[in-house]
């Protein structure tokens, strides 16, 4: 599990700002839900939103909507996977 969570944590922008990252890494980070959570937290604590500067269409409301949609999707997938497990 650590092989998956460490890259996600590093690419979400929580350890270093994504503004210093290469363009391909910034694009890949947009596919990760923690990126939006980190950006929302950074905006509320420091007043700076990195994602809004590189993508003006990506407002804070859109980030919150994407984060909620990803959460709902992952919970539905987890429920379906749990239903398919068998106990012997």
N, C-alpha and C positions, 0 to 999 in steps of 0.2 A: 504494500500500500504506500510505503514511503517513496517508491519510485514514481508514483503518480502525483502525490501531494507536494513534494518538494519543487518540481518544475512549475506546477500551478501557482504555488506561493511565490516563487521568484518572478514569474512572468506576470503576476497580477499587479505589480507596481507597489507592493507593500514594503519591500526591502529597499528598492531604489526607484527613482522616478523614471517613468517610461519615456520622458522627453529625451533622455540620454541614450535610449535604446535604438538599435537600427530599425529601419522602416518595416522589415519583414517581421521583427519581433513585436512591434506595435500592432501590426495587423493580426498576428496570431493571438495576442493578448485580448483582442476584442471578442474572441470566441470563448473566453473564459469568464464565467459568472463572477468569480471573486474580483475581477478587474472593476466591475461596476460597483460592487460593494465598497471597495477601497476608495474609488473616486468619490462616491457619495459621502463617505466618512471624512475624507480629506476636505471636501467642499464645506461640510458643516463645521469642521474644527478649524480649518485654516482659511476658508473662503476662496480656495483655488480649486478649479476643476480642470484637470488635464485633458480629459476626453472631449470636453466642449471646445477646447482651443484647437484641437486637430480635426474635429468633426463638428462644425457648428450646428448641424441638424440634431446632434445627440444632446438633448436637453437633460436636465436632472430628472424631470418627470419620465422621459423616455428610458433613462437608466434604471429608474425604480420599476418601471413597467417590465423591462427586460429581465431584471432580477427576480421579480415575482413570477413571471412566466417560466423562467428556468427552474425556479424552486418547485412550482406546481408540476412541471413536466418530470422532474427528477423524483418527486414523491410518488407520482402515478407509476413510474417505471419501477420504483422500489416496492410498491404495493403488489404489482403484478408479479414481480420476481418472488416475493414472499409467498404469494398464493401458490406458486408452482413448486415450492419446497415440500418435501415429504418428511415425516418423522417416523422412524421405525423403532 
